[in-house]
Amino acid sequence: MRRLASRAATAAVLALALGASARAGAGDGADATRVIAQVDAADCDGLWTERNAIFKAAGYCFRSPRGIRTFGNAGCRFDDEADVPLSARERERVARIRATERRFGCTP
């Protein structure tokens, strides 16, 4: 139950951050600063999980111990992220998550 609540909180923070960063470009950056201040290790974990779940669903073969431990490699088909057949929408989502991870200082 706690893990589910943490994922919901992470999704909420991500949505706020992405929205706040878009708004910050058009005006007051204070919203983005407040959102970034609320990010912790659990949020970085949630972002990592969301990003890599997209790759897992598309058949990516994980190399890192964390990726293998979290998702496994059963049924994987692609060793290189660049070869994974993602839709334009999925690629945009991954790019936005990566940008958010960088802004928050999350480690890969």
TORKOL-4160 file (C-alpha; in steps of 0.2 Angstrom, whole numbers, padded with zeros to 4 digits, m for minus):
108
<pt num="1" X="0000" Y="0000" Z="0000"/>
<pt num="2" X="0014" Y="0012" Z="0004"/>
<pt num="3" X="0023" Y="0008" Z="m0012"/>
<pt num="4" X="0007" Y="0012" Z="m0022"/>
<pt num="5" X="0005" Y="0029" Z="m0012"/>
<pt num="6" X="0023" Y="0033" Z="m0016"/>
<pt num="7" X="0020" Y="0030" Z="m0035"/>
<pt num="8" X="0005" Y="0041" Z="m0034"/>
<pt num="9" X="0014" Y="0055" Z="m0026"/>
<pt num="10" X="0029" Y="0053" Z="m0038"/>
<pt num="11" X="0016" Y="0054" Z="m0053"/>
<pt num="12" X="0009" Y="0070" Z="m0045"/>
<pt num="13" X="0026" Y="0078" Z="m0042"/>
<pt num="14" X="0031" Y="0074" Z="m0060"/>
<pt num="15" X="0015" Y="0081" Z="m0067"/>
<pt num="16" X="0017" Y="0097" Z="m0057"/>
<pt num="17" X="0035" Y="0098" Z="m0062"/>
<pt num="18" X="0032" Y="0096" Z="m0080"/>
<pt num="19" X="0018" Y="0108" Z="m0079"/>
<pt num="20" X="0027" Y="0121" Z="m0068"/>
<pt num="21" X="0043" Y="0120" Z="m0079"/>
<pt num="22" X="0032" Y="0124" Z="m0095"/>
<pt num="23" X="0024" Y="0138" Z="m0085"/>
<pt num="24" X="0040" Y="0144" Z="m0079"/>
<pt num="25" X="0046" Y="0147" Z="m0097"/>
<pt num="26" X="0031" Y="0159" Z="m0099"/>
<pt num="27" X="0033" Y="0169" Z="m0083"/>
<pt num="28" X="0036" Y="0166" Z="m0065"/>
<pt num="29" X="0049" Y="0152" Z="m0061"/>
<pt num="30" X="0043" Y="0151" Z="m0043"/>
<pt num="31" X="0032" Y="0136" Z="m0046"/>
<pt num="32" X="0045" Y="0126" Z="m0053"/>
<pt num="33" X="0057" Y="0130" Z="m0039"/>
<pt num="34" X="0044" Y="0125" Z="m0026"/>
<pt num="35" X="0041" Y="0108" Z="m0035"/>
<pt num="36" X="0060" Y="0104" Z="m0037"/>
<pt num="37" X="0062" Y="0108" Z="m0018"/>
<pt num="38" X="0049" Y="0094" Z="m0014"/>
<pt num="39" X="0058" Y="0080" Z="m0024"/>
<pt num="40" X="0067" Y="0067" Z="m0014"/>
<pt num="41" X="0075" Y="0050" Z="m0018"/>
<pt num="42" X="0058" Y="0041" Z="m0019"/>
<pt num="43" X="0053" Y="0053" Z="m0032"/>
<pt num="44" X="0069" Y="0049" Z="m0042"/>
<pt num="45" X="0065" Y="0031" Z="m0040"/>
<pt num="46" X="0048" Y="0034" Z="m0047"/>
<pt num="47" X="0054" Y="0043" Z="m0062"/>
<pt num="48" X="0067" Y="0029" Z="m0065"/>
<pt num="49" X="0054" Y="0016" Z="m0064"/>
<pt num="50" X="0042" Y="0025" Z="m0075"/>
<pt num="51" X="0055" Y="0028" Z="m0088"/>
<pt num="52" X="0061" Y="0010" Z="m0088"/>
<pt num="53" X="0044" Y="0003" Z="m0088"/>
<pt num="54" X="0041" Y="0010" Z="m0105"/>
<pt num="55" X="0057" Y="0002" Z="m0111"/>
<pt num="56" X="0052" Y="m0015" Z="m0103"/>
<pt num="57" X="0035" Y="m0015" Z="m0111"/>
<pt num="58" X="0043" Y="m0012" Z="m0128"/>
<pt num="59" X="0056" Y="m0027" Z="m0126"/>
<pt num="60" X="0072" Y="m0019" Z="m0119"/>
<pt num="61" X="0085" Y="m0030" Z="m0112"/>
<pt num="62" X="0092" Y="m0022" Z="m0096"/>
<pt num="63" X="0110" Y="m0023" Z="m0092"/>
<pt num="64" X="0111" Y="m0015" Z="m0075"/>
<pt num="65" X="0109" Y="m0025" Z="m0060"/>
<pt num="66" X="0095" Y="m0013" Z="m0054"/>
<pt num="67" X="0086" Y="m0015" Z="m0071"/>
<pt num="68" X="0087" Y="m0033" Z="m0071"/>
<pt num="69" X="0082" Y="m0035" Z="m0053"/>
<pt num="70" X="0067" Y="m0023" Z="m0055"/>
<pt num="71" X="0061" Y="m0029" Z="m0072"/>
<pt num="72" X="0070" Y="m0045" Z="m0077"/>
<pt num="73" X="0074" Y="m0049" Z="m0095"/>
<pt num="74" X="0061" Y="m0062" Z="m0099"/>
<pt num="75" X="0055" Y="m0059" Z="m0117"/>
<pt num="76" X="0067" Y="m0045" Z="m0120"/>
<pt num="77" X="0072" Y="m0042" Z="m0138"/>
<pt num="78" X="0082" Y="m0027" Z="m0139"/>
<pt num="79" X="0100" Y="m0024" Z="m0132"/>
<pt num="80" X="0101" Y="m0006" Z="m0137"/>
<pt num="81" X="0089" Y="0008" Z="m0132"/>
<pt num="82" X="0090" Y="0016" Z="m0149"/>
<pt num="83" X="0083" Y="0000" Z="m0157"/>
<pt num="84" X="0068" Y="m0001" Z="m0145"/>
<pt num="85" X="0052" Y="0002" Z="m0156"/>
<pt num="86" X="0044" Y="0017" Z="m0146"/>
<pt num="87" X="0030" Y="0027" Z="m0153"/>
<pt num="88" X="0034" Y="0046" Z="m0155"/>
<pt num="89" X="0023" Y="0049" Z="m0139"/>
<pt num="90" X="0033" Y="0036" Z="m0129"/>
<pt num="91" X="0050" Y="0044" Z="m0135"/>
<pt num="92" X="0043" Y="0061" Z="m0130"/>
<pt num="93" X="0038" Y="0054" Z="m0113"/>
<pt num="94" X="0055" Y="0046" Z="m0110"/>
<pt num="95" X="0063" Y="0063" Z="m0115"/>
<pt num="96" X="0053" Y="0073" Z="m0103"/>
<pt num="97" X="0056" Y="0061" Z="m0089"/>
<pt num="98" X="0075" Y="0061" Z="m0092"/>
<pt num="99" X="0074" Y="0080" Z="m0092"/>
<pt num="100" X="0065" Y="0080" Z="m0076"/>
<pt num="101" X="0078" Y="0068" Z="m0068"/>
<pt num="102" X="0092" Y="0080" Z="m0074"/>
<pt num="103" X="0083" Y="0095" Z="m0066"/>
<pt num="104" X="0080" Y="0086" Z="m0050"/>
<pt num="105" X="0098" Y="0079" Z="m0049"/>
<pt num="106" X="0093" Y="0061" Z="m0050"/>
<pt num="107" X="0107" Y="0048" Z="m0053"/>
<pt num="108" X="0104" Y="0037" Z="m0068"/>
